[in-house]
Amino acid sequence: MKQLFLVLVLGLFLQTAWAADEEAVPEDYVNYIELKPFLTNYGEPGKVSFVKCEITIQVSSPAAHHAVNFHMPHIRNDIVFLLSDQTETQMMSVEAQSDLAKKALKLVQNILVEEEGEAFVSDLFFTSFITQ
């Protein structure tokens, strides 16, 4: 009987210590999620152009990290459609690429608001952007 009581107390202590570790997230938590590279065609009919880019998403909590990974197929699908919908002039200048990054950020945030009720993502970066 004493052994059973000891096991129960020890189990309760370990569970409490484990839960405390999960809740201890620093206030300045920043994490980056690197998406697999995107490769798609874009532009006007008759001319085939391609874009290959790598995107990194910035999140501010472990819950945000989980939400982005959980909805990754939906996020990747919509980013591919966004990229393939661009014209050649929209892809060539640095300013246009910056605007495209803002559109992609808004797109990801909208997906997460729709699915999770919160935007979660604070920024989106093109870490590589190649057009041909």
DSSP file (Angstrom, degrees, kcal/mol; ACC not computed):
  #  RESIDUE AA STRUCTURE BP1 BP2  ACC     N-H-->O    O-->H-N    N-H-->O    O-->H-N    TCO  KAPPA ALPHA  PHI   PSI    X-CA   Y-CA   Z-CA
    1    1 A M     >        0   0    0      0, 0.0     4,-2.1     0, 0.0     5,-0.2   0.000 360.0 360.0 360.0 -40.6    0.0    0.0    0.0
    2    2 A K  H  >  +     0   0    0      1,-0.2     4,-2.4     2,-0.2     5,-0.1   0.862 360.0  53.4 -65.1 -35.3    2.8    2.4    0.8
    3    3 A Q  H  > S+     0   0    0      2,-0.2     4,-2.5     1,-0.2    -1,-0.2   0.908 107.9  49.8 -66.5 -40.9    4.5    1.7   -2.5
    4    4 A L  H  > S+     0   0    0      2,-0.2     4,-2.3     1,-0.2    -2,-0.2   0.920 111.8  48.4 -62.7 -44.0    1.3    2.5   -4.4
    5    5 A F  H  X S+     0   0    0     -4,-2.1     4,-2.4     1,-0.2    -2,-0.2   0.909 111.4  50.3 -62.1 -42.6    1.0    5.8   -2.5
    6    6 A L  H  X S+     0   0    0     -4,-2.4     4,-2.5     1,-0.2    -2,-0.2   0.901 110.3  49.6 -62.6 -42.1    4.6    6.6   -3.2
    7    7 A V  H  X S+     0   0    0     -4,-2.5     4,-2.5     2,-0.2    -1,-0.2   0.902 111.2  49.6 -64.3 -41.7    4.1    5.9   -6.9
    8    8 A L  H  X S+     0   0    0     -4,-2.3     4,-2.2     2,-0.2    -2,-0.2   0.915 112.9  45.9 -64.5 -43.7    1.0    8.2   -7.0
    9    9 A V  H  X S+     0   0    0     -4,-2.4     4,-2.3     2,-0.2    -2,-0.2   0.924 114.0  48.5 -65.4 -44.7    2.8   11.0   -5.3
   10   10 A L  H  X S+     0   0    0     -4,-2.5     4,-2.4     1,-0.2    -2,-0.2   0.912 111.6  50.0 -62.1 -42.8    5.8   10.7   -7.5
   11   11 A G  H  X S+     0   0    0     -4,-2.5     4,-2.1     1,-0.2    -1,-0.2   0.889 110.5  49.7 -63.0 -40.3    3.7   10.6  -10.6
   12   12 A L  H  X S+     0   0    0     -4,-2.2     4,-2.0     2,-0.2    -1,-0.2   0.899 111.0  49.8 -64.9 -41.3    1.8   13.7   -9.5
   13   13 A F  H  X S+     0   0    0     -4,-2.3     4,-2.1     2,-0.2    -2,-0.2   0.918 112.1  47.1 -63.5 -44.9    5.1   15.6   -8.8
   14   14 A L  H  X S+     0   0    0     -4,-2.4     4,-2.2     1,-0.2    -1,-0.2   0.888 110.9  51.7 -65.6 -39.0    6.5   14.7  -12.2
   15   15 A Q  H  X S+     0   0    0     -4,-2.1     4,-2.2     2,-0.2    -1,-0.2   0.901 110.1  49.2 -65.6 -39.9    3.3   15.7  -14.0
   16   16 A T  H  X S+     0   0    0     -4,-2.0     4,-1.8     2,-0.2    -2,-0.2   0.905 111.8  48.4 -65.4 -41.8    3.3   19.1  -12.3
   17   17 A A  H  X S+     0   0    0     -4,-2.1     4,-1.5     2,-0.2    -2,-0.2   0.882 111.3  50.7 -65.5 -38.6    7.0   19.7  -13.2
   18   18 A W  H  X S+     0   0    0     -4,-2.2     4,-1.5     1,-0.2    -2,-0.2   0.915 109.2  50.3 -65.5 -44.3    6.3   18.7  -16.8
   19   19 A A  H  X S+     0   0    0     -4,-2.2     4,-1.5     1,-0.2    -1,-0.2   0.863 106.9  55.3 -63.5 -36.3    3.3   21.1  -17.1
   20   20 A A  H  X S+     0   0    0     -4,-1.8     4,-0.8     1,-0.2    -1,-0.2   0.876 105.4  52.5 -65.4 -36.6    5.4   24.0  -15.7
   21   21 A D  H  < S+     0   0    0     -4,-1.5     3,-0.5     1,-0.2    -1,-0.2   0.874 106.3  53.6 -65.8 -37.2    8.0   23.5  -18.4
   22   22 A E  H  < S+     0   0    0     -4,-1.5    -1,-0.2     1,-0.2    -2,-0.2   0.859 108.8  48.6 -66.3 -35.1    5.5   23.6  -21.2
   23   23 A E  H  < S+     0   0    0     -4,-1.5     2,-1.8     1,-0.1    -1,-0.2   0.649  85.9  96.0 -80.7 -14.7    4.1   26.9  -20.0
   24   24 A A     <  +     0   0    0     -4,-0.8    -1,-0.1    -3,-0.5    -4,-0.0  -0.544  47.4 151.5 -82.8  82.0    7.5   28.6  -19.7
   25   25 A V        -     0   0    0     -2,-1.8     4,-0.1     4,-0.0    -3,-0.0  -0.959  47.1-117.8-111.3 124.0    7.7   30.4  -23.0
   26   26 A P    >   -     0   0    0      0, 0.0     3,-1.4     0, 0.0    -2,-0.0  -0.239  17.0-124.7 -61.3 149.1    9.8   33.5  -23.1
   27   27 A E  T 3  S+     0   0    0      1,-0.3    -2,-0.0    34,-0.0     0, 0.0   0.814 110.4  52.4 -63.7 -31.0    8.0   36.8  -23.9
   28   28 A D  T 3  S+     0   0    0      2,-0.1    -1,-0.3     0, 0.0     2,-0.2  -0.004  78.2 153.5 -96.4  29.6   10.4   37.5  -26.7
   29   29 A Y    <   +     0   0    0     -3,-1.4     2,-0.4    31,-0.2    -4,-0.0  -0.402  14.5 172.9 -61.6 125.9    9.9   34.1  -28.4
   30   30 A V        +     0   0    0     -2,-0.2     2,-0.4     2,-0.0    30,-0.2  -0.997   3.3 175.9-135.5 132.3   10.6   34.3  -32.1
   31   31 A N  E     -A   59   0A   0     28,-2.3    28,-2.7    -2,-0.4     2,-0.4  -0.980  16.7-146.9-136.4 149.6   10.7   31.3  -34.4
   32   32 A Y  E     -A   58   0A   0     -2,-0.4     2,-0.5    26,-0.2    26,-0.2  -0.943   3.7-157.2-118.9 138.4   11.1   31.0  -38.1
   33   33 A I  E     -A   57   0A   0     24,-2.9    24,-2.8    -2,-0.4     2,-0.6  -0.965  10.1-151.2-115.6 117.6    9.6   28.3  -40.3
   34   34 A E  E     -A   56   0A   0     -2,-0.5    22,-0.2    22,-0.2     2,-0.2  -0.788  12.8-147.6 -89.9 122.3   11.3   27.6  -43.6
   35   35 A L        -     0   0    0     20,-2.9    20,-0.3    -2,-0.6     3,-0.1  -0.565  27.7 -97.3 -84.2 152.0    9.0   26.4  -46.3
   36   36 A K        -     0   0    0     -2,-0.2    19,-0.2     1,-0.1    -1,-0.1  -0.337  59.7 -80.6 -60.9 151.4   10.1   23.9  -48.9
   37   37 A P        -     0   0    0      0, 0.0     2,-0.4     0, 0.0    17,-0.2  -0.184  42.0-136.5 -58.6 147.2   11.1   25.7  -52.1
   38   38 A F  E     -B   53   0A   0     15,-3.2    15,-2.0    -3,-0.1     2,-0.4  -0.871  21.2-179.7-103.4 137.3    8.3   26.8  -54.5
   39   39 A L  E     +B   52   0A   0     -2,-0.4     2,-0.3    13,-0.2    13,-0.2  -0.949  20.6 139.4-138.3 116.8    8.7   26.2  -58.3
   40   40 A T  E     -B   51   0A   0     11,-2.1    11,-2.7    -2,-0.4     2,-0.2  -0.974  46.5-109.6-151.6 162.7    5.9   27.3  -60.6
   41   41 A N  E     +B   50   0A   0     -2,-0.3     2,-0.3     9,-0.2     9,-0.3  -0.584  38.1 170.4 -90.8 160.5    5.2   29.0  -63.9
   42   42 A Y  E     +B   49   0A   0      7,-2.0     7,-1.0    -2,-0.2    45,-0.1  -0.932  22.5  65.4-155.1 173.8    3.8   32.5  -64.2
   43   43 A G  S    S-     0   0    0     43,-2.0    44,-0.1    41,-0.4     3,-0.1  -0.452  78.9 -27.5 106.2-173.4    3.1   35.2  -66.7
   44   44 A E  S >  S-     0   0    0     -2,-0.1     3,-1.3     1,-0.1     5,-0.1  -0.364  73.9 -86.8 -77.9 156.4    0.9   35.9  -69.8
   45   45 A P  T 3  S+     0   0    0      0, 0.0    -1,-0.1     0, 0.0     3,-0.1  -0.342 111.6  32.9 -61.4 144.2   -0.2   33.1  -72.1
   46   46 A G  T 3  S+     0   0    0     -3,-0.1     2,-0.5     1,-0.1    -3,-0.0   0.050 105.8  76.2  98.4 -24.6    2.2   32.2  -74.9
   47   47 A K    <   -     0   0    0     -3,-1.3     2,-0.6     2,-0.0    -5,-0.1  -0.978  69.9-147.7-122.9 123.7    5.4   32.9  -72.9
   48   48 A V        +     0   0    0     -2,-0.5     2,-0.3    -3,-0.1    -5,-0.1  -0.803  24.1 169.0 -94.4 120.5    6.5   30.4  -70.3
   49   49 A S  E     -B   42   0A   0     -7,-1.0    -7,-2.0    -2,-0.6     2,-0.3  -0.942  15.5-153.9-126.3 150.9    8.3   31.9  -67.3
   50   50 A F  E     -B   41   0A   0     -2,-0.3    82,-2.4    -9,-0.3     2,-0.4  -0.920   5.6-161.2-126.6 150.9    9.3   30.2  -64.1
   51   51 A V  E     -BC  40 131A   0    -11,-2.7   -11,-2.1    -2,-0.3     2,-0.5  -0.999   3.4-173.1-128.9 134.9    9.8   31.4  -60.5
   52   52 A K  E     +BC  39 130A   0     78,-2.9    78,-2.9    -2,-0.4     2,-0.3  -0.994  21.3 161.3-123.5 123.3   11.7   29.5  -57.9
   53   53 A C  E     -BC  38 129A   0    -15,-2.0   -15,-3.2    -2,-0.5     2,-0.4  -0.979  31.9-143.7-142.8 155.3   11.6   30.9  -54.4
   54   54 A E  E     - C   0 128A   0     74,-2.0    73,-2.2    -2,-0.3    74,-1.2  -0.961  20.7-160.1-117.2 137.6   12.1   30.0  -50.8
   55   55 A I  E     - C   0 126A   0     -2,-0.4   -20,-2.9   -20,-0.3     2,-0.4  -0.938   7.7-164.3-122.8 139.2    9.9   31.5  -48.1
   56   56 A T  E     -AC  34 125A   0     69,-2.5    69,-2.9    -2,-0.4     2,-0.4  -0.986  10.2-154.7-121.4 134.0   10.5   31.8  -44.4
   57   57 A I  E     -AC  33 124A   0    -24,-2.8   -24,-2.9    -2,-0.4     2,-0.5  -0.895   6.7-143.9-110.3 136.1    7.6   32.6  -42.0
   58   58 A Q  E     +AC  32 123A   0     65,-2.8    64,-2.4    -2,-0.4    65,-1.2  -0.873  21.4 178.5-101.5 127.8    8.1   34.3  -38.7
   59   59 A V  E     -AC  31 121A   0    -28,-2.7   -28,-2.3    -2,-0.5    62,-0.1  -0.843  24.0-148.7-123.2 162.8    5.8   33.2  -35.8
   60   60 A S  S    S+     0   0    0     60,-0.8   -31,-0.2    -2,-0.3    61,-0.1   0.346  72.4  30.8-117.2   6.3    5.8   34.4  -32.2
   61   61 A S  S  > S-     0   0    0     59,-0.2     4,-2.1     1,-0.1     5,-0.1  -0.992  75.3-112.0-156.7 159.8    4.7   31.4  -30.2
   62   62 A P  H  > S+     0   0    0      0, 0.0     4,-2.4     0, 0.0     5,-0.2   0.857 118.8  56.6 -61.8 -33.9    4.8   27.6  -30.1
   63   63 A A  H  > S+     0   0    0      2,-0.2     4,-2.4     1,-0.2     5,-0.1   0.895 106.9  48.9 -64.2 -39.0    1.0   27.5  -30.8
   64   64 A A  H  > S+     0   0    0      2,-0.2     4,-2.5     1,-0.2     5,-0.2   0.904 109.2  52.6 -65.6 -41.6    1.6   29.6  -33.9
   65   65 A H  H  X S+     0   0    0     -4,-2.1     4,-2.2     1,-0.2    -2,-0.2   0.922 111.4  46.7 -59.2 -45.3    4.3   27.3  -35.1
   66   66 A H  H  X S+     0   0    0     -4,-2.4     4,-2.5     2,-0.2    -2,-0.2   0.916 111.2  51.3 -64.0 -43.9    2.0   24.3  -34.6
   67   67 A A  H  X S+     0   0    0     -4,-2.4     4,-1.9     2,-0.2    -2,-0.2   0.908 110.4  48.6 -62.2 -43.0   -0.9   26.1  -36.5
   68   68 A V  H  < S+     0   0    0     -4,-2.5    -1,-0.2     1,-0.2     7,-0.2   0.940 114.0  45.7 -63.4 -46.7    1.3   26.9  -39.5
   69   69 A N  H >< S+     0   0    0     -4,-2.2     3,-0.9    -5,-0.2    -2,-0.2   0.871 110.9  53.7 -64.5 -35.9    2.6   23.4  -39.7
   70   70 A F  H 3< S+     0   0    0     -4,-2.5    -1,-0.2     1,-0.2    -2,-0.2   0.874 117.0  36.7 -65.8 -37.2   -0.9   21.9  -39.3
   71   71 A H  T 3X S+     0   0    0     -4,-1.9     4,-2.3    -5,-0.2     3,-0.3   0.153  81.8 118.8-101.6  18.1   -2.2   24.0  -42.2
   72   72 A M  H <> S+     0   0    0     -3,-0.9     4,-3.1     1,-0.2     5,-0.3   0.863  70.4  54.8 -56.3 -42.6    0.9   23.8  -44.4
   73   73 A P  H  > S+     0   0    0      0, 0.0     4,-2.2     0, 0.0    -1,-0.2   0.925 111.6  44.8 -59.4 -41.7   -0.8   22.1  -47.3
   74   74 A H  H  > S+     0   0    0     -3,-0.3     4,-2.2     2,-0.2    -2,-0.2   0.912 114.6  49.0 -66.0 -42.7   -3.4   24.8  -47.6
   75   75 A I  H  X S+     0   0    0     -4,-2.3     4,-2.1     2,-0.2     5,-0.2   0.937 112.4  47.1 -62.5 -48.3   -0.8   27.5  -47.2
   76   76 A R  H  X S+     0   0    0     -4,-3.1     4,-2.3     1,-0.2    -2,-0.2   0.912 110.9  53.0 -62.0 -42.6    1.5   26.0  -49.9
   77   77 A N  H  X S+     0   0    0     -4,-2.2     4,-2.0    -5,-0.3    -1,-0.2   0.939 111.5  44.4 -58.1 -49.5   -1.4   25.6  -52.3
   78   78 A D  H  X S+     0   0    0     -4,-2.2     4,-2.1     1,-0.2    -1,-0.2   0.840 111.5  53.0 -69.8 -32.0   -2.5   29.2  -52.0
   79   79 A I  H  X S+     0   0    0     -4,-2.1     4,-2.7     2,-0.2    -1,-0.2   0.901 107.2  52.5 -67.9 -39.4    1.0   30.6  -52.3
   80   80 A V  H  X S+     0   0    0     -4,-2.3     4,-2.5     1,-0.2    -2,-0.2   0.926 110.9  47.2 -60.2 -44.3    1.5   28.5  -55.5
   81   81 A F  H  X S+     0   0    0     -4,-2.0     4,-1.0     2,-0.2    -1,-0.2   0.883 111.3  51.6 -65.6 -37.4   -1.6   30.1  -57.0
   82   82 A L  H  < S+     0   0    0     -4,-2.1     3,-0.5     2,-0.2     4,-0.3   0.940 112.8  45.1 -62.7 -46.9   -0.5   33.5  -55.9
   83   83 A L  H >< S+     0   0    0     -4,-2.7     3,-1.4     1,-0.2    -2,-0.2   0.912 112.3  50.3 -63.8 -43.3    2.8   33.1  -57.6
   84   84 A S  H 3< S+     0   0    0     -4,-2.5   -41,-0.4     1,-0.3    -1,-0.2   0.675 103.0  62.3 -72.4 -15.1    1.4   31.6  -60.8
   85   85 A D  T 3< S+     0   0    0     -4,-1.0    -1,-0.3    -3,-0.5    -2,-0.2   0.493  84.5 103.1 -85.6  -4.5   -1.1   34.5  -61.0
   86   86 A Q    <   -     0   0    0     -3,-1.4   -43,-2.0    -4,-0.3     2,-0.2  -0.412  65.0-133.4 -81.6 154.2    1.7   37.2  -61.4
   87   87 A T     >  -     0   0    0    -45,-0.1     4,-0.6    -2,-0.1     3,-0.3  -0.547  30.3-103.3 -95.9 169.8    2.7   38.9  -64.6
   88   88 A E  H >> S+     0   0    0      1,-0.2     3,-1.1     2,-0.2     4,-0.9   0.893 122.0  52.4 -62.3 -40.1    6.3   39.3  -65.7
   89   89 A T  H 3> S+     0   0    0      1,-0.3     4,-0.6     2,-0.2     3,-0.2   0.816 105.5  56.2 -66.8 -28.5    6.3   43.0  -64.7
   90   90 A Q  H 34 S+     0   0    0     -3,-0.3    -1,-0.3     1,-0.2    -2,-0.2   0.623 111.2  44.1 -75.4 -12.5    5.1   42.1  -61.3
   91   91 A M  H << S+     0   0    0     -3,-1.1    -1,-0.2    -4,-0.6    -2,-0.2   0.583 100.5  66.6-106.7 -12.7    8.0   39.7  -60.7
   92   92 A M  H  < S+     0   0    0     -4,-0.9     2,-0.2    -3,-0.2    -2,-0.1   0.849  85.0  65.8 -88.3 -35.2   11.0   41.7  -62.0
   93   93 A S  S  X S-     0   0    0     -4,-0.6     4,-2.0     1,-0.1     5,-0.1  -0.532  75.7-127.1 -92.5 156.9   11.5   44.7  -59.7
   94   94 A V  H  > S+     0   0    0      1,-0.2     4,-2.2     2,-0.2     5,-0.1   0.880 112.1  53.5 -65.0 -38.7   12.5   44.6  -56.0
   95   95 A E  H  > S+     0   0    0      1,-0.2     4,-2.3     2,-0.2    -1,-0.2   0.899 108.1  49.9 -63.7 -40.6    9.5   46.7  -55.1
   96   96 A A  H  > S+     0   0    0      1,-0.2     4,-2.2     2,-0.2    -1,-0.2   0.884 110.1  50.3 -65.8 -38.3    7.2   44.3  -56.8
   97   97 A Q  H  X S+     0   0    0     -4,-2.0     4,-2.1     2,-0.2    -1,-0.2   0.871 109.3  51.9 -67.0 -36.1    8.7   41.4  -55.0
   98   98 A S  H  X S+     0   0    0     -4,-2.2     4,-1.8     2,-0.2    -2,-0.2   0.909 110.2  48.4 -64.5 -42.2    8.3   43.3  -51.7
   99   99 A D  H  X S+     0   0    0     -4,-2.3     4,-2.2     1,-0.2    -2,-0.2   0.883 109.5  53.3 -63.7 -38.4    4.6   43.8  -52.6
  100  100 A L  H  X S+     0   0    0     -4,-2.2     4,-2.5     1,-0.2    -2,-0.2   0.884 106.4  52.4 -64.1 -38.7    4.3   40.1  -53.4
  101  101 A A  H  X S+     0   0    0     -4,-2.1     4,-2.4     2,-0.2    -1,-0.2   0.894 109.2  50.0 -63.8 -39.5    5.8   39.2  -50.0
  102  102 A K  H  X S+     0   0    0     -4,-1.8     4,-2.4     2,-0.2    -2,-0.2   0.897 110.8  49.2 -65.2 -40.3    3.1   41.4  -48.4
  103  103 A K  H  X S+     0   0    0     -4,-2.2     4,-2.4     2,-0.2    -2,-0.2   0.910 111.5  49.2 -63.8 -42.0    0.4   39.8  -50.4
  104  104 A A  H  X S+     0   0    0     -4,-2.5     4,-2.5     2,-0.2    -2,-0.2   0.896 110.4  50.9 -65.1 -40.0    1.7   36.3  -49.4
  105  105 A L  H  X S+     0   0    0     -4,-2.4     4,-2.7     2,-0.2    -2,-0.2   0.938 111.5  47.3 -61.2 -47.0    1.8   37.3  -45.7
  106  106 A K  H  X S+     0   0    0     -4,-2.4     4,-2.5     1,-0.2    -2,-0.2   0.891 111.1  52.6 -62.2 -39.5   -1.8   38.6  -45.9
  107  107 A L  H  X S+     0   0    0     -4,-2.4     4,-2.1     2,-0.2    -1,-0.2   0.927 111.1  45.5 -61.8 -46.7   -2.8   35.4  -47.6
  108  108 A V  H  X S+     0   0    0     -4,-2.5     4,-2.3     1,-0.2    -2,-0.2   0.914 113.2  50.3 -64.6 -43.0   -1.2   33.2  -44.9
  109  109 A Q  H  X S+     0   0    0     -4,-2.7     4,-2.4     1,-0.2    -2,-0.2   0.901 109.5  51.2 -62.4 -40.6   -2.7   35.3  -42.2
  110  110 A N  H  X S+     0   0    0     -4,-2.5     4,-2.5     2,-0.2    -1,-0.2   0.898 108.9  51.2 -63.6 -40.5   -6.2   35.0  -43.8
  111  111 A I  H  X S+     0   0    0     -4,-2.1     4,-2.5     1,-0.2     5,-0.2   0.940 112.6  45.8 -60.5 -46.8   -5.9   31.3  -44.0
  112  112 A L  H  X>S+     0   0    0     -4,-2.3     4,-3.3     2,-0.2     6,-0.9   0.864 112.0  50.5 -68.8 -35.6   -4.9   31.0  -40.3
  113  113 A V  H  X5S+     0   0    0     -4,-2.4     4,-1.1     4,-0.2    -1,-0.2   0.925 113.2  47.4 -64.6 -43.2   -7.7   33.4  -39.2
  114  114 A E  H  <5S+     0   0    0     -4,-2.5    -2,-0.2    -5,-0.2    -1,-0.2   0.901 124.4  30.8 -62.9 -42.4  -10.2   31.3  -41.2
  115  115 A E  H  <5S+     0   0    0     -4,-2.5    -2,-0.2    -5,-0.2    -3,-0.2   0.843 137.6  18.2 -88.1 -36.5   -9.0   28.0  -39.8
  116  116 A E  H  <5S-     0   0    0     -4,-3.3    -3,-0.2     2,-0.3    -2,-0.2   0.582  94.0-118.3-116.0 -15.7   -7.8   28.9  -36.3
  117  117 A G  S  <<S+     0   0    0     -4,-1.1     2,-0.3    -5,-0.9    -4,-0.2   0.507  88.8  75.8  87.2   3.0   -9.4   32.3  -35.5
  118  118 A E  S    S-     0   0    0     -6,-0.9    -2,-0.3     1,-0.1    -1,-0.2  -0.994  74.9-134.5-147.7 145.8   -6.0   34.0  -35.2
  119  119 A A        +     0   0    0     -2,-0.3     2,-2.9     1,-0.2    -7,-0.2   0.854  31.7 176.3 -71.6 -35.9   -3.4   35.3  -37.7
  120  120 A F        +     0   0    0     -8,-0.1   -60,-0.8     2,-0.1     2,-0.4  -0.079  47.5  95.3  63.3 -40.4   -0.4   33.8  -35.8
  121  121 A V  E     -C   59   0A   0     -2,-2.9   -62,-0.2   -62,-0.1     3,-0.1  -0.690  46.3-179.2 -90.6 129.2    2.2   34.9  -38.5
  122  122 A S  E     +     0   0A   0    -64,-2.4     2,-0.3    -2,-0.4   -63,-0.2   0.704  65.2   1.8 -99.9 -22.6    4.0   38.2  -37.9
  123  123 A D  E     -C   58   0A   0    -65,-1.2   -65,-2.8   -18,-0.1     2,-0.4  -0.991  52.4-153.3-160.2 161.5    6.1   38.3  -41.0
  124  124 A L  E     -C   57   0A   0     -2,-0.3     2,-0.4   -67,-0.2   -67,-0.2  -0.997  15.7-169.6-141.7 133.0    7.0   36.5  -44.3
  125  125 A F  E     -C   56   0A   0    -69,-2.9   -69,-2.5    -2,-0.4     2,-0.8  -0.953  24.3-135.6-126.8 142.1   10.4   36.8  -46.1
  126  126 A F  E     +C   55   0A   0     -2,-0.4   -71,-0.2   -71,-0.2     3,-0.1  -0.879  23.1 179.7 -86.8 113.0   11.6   35.6  -49.5
  127  127 A T  E    S+     0   0A   0    -73,-2.2     2,-0.3    -2,-0.8   -72,-0.2   0.605  74.8  16.4 -90.7 -11.8   15.0   34.1  -48.7
  128  128 A S  E     +C   54   0A   0    -74,-1.2   -74,-2.0    -3,-0.1     2,-0.3  -0.947  65.6 178.2-155.2 139.3   15.6   33.2  -52.3
  129  129 A F  E     +C   53   0A   0     -2,-0.3     2,-0.4   -76,-0.2   -76,-0.2  -0.856   7.4 168.9-149.8 108.0   13.8   34.5  -55.4
  130  130 A I  E     -C   52   0A   0    -78,-2.9   -78,-2.9    -2,-0.3     2,-0.3  -0.981   8.6-172.3-125.7 129.1   14.8   33.4  -58.9
  131  131 A T  E      C   51   0A   0     -2,-0.4   -80,-0.2   -80,-0.2    -2,-0.0  -0.887 360.0 360.0-117.1 152.3   12.9   34.1  -62.1
  132  132 A Q              0   0    0    -82,-2.4   -81,-0.2    -2,-0.3    -1,-0.1   0.294 360.0 360.0-144.7 360.0   13.6   32.8  -65.6
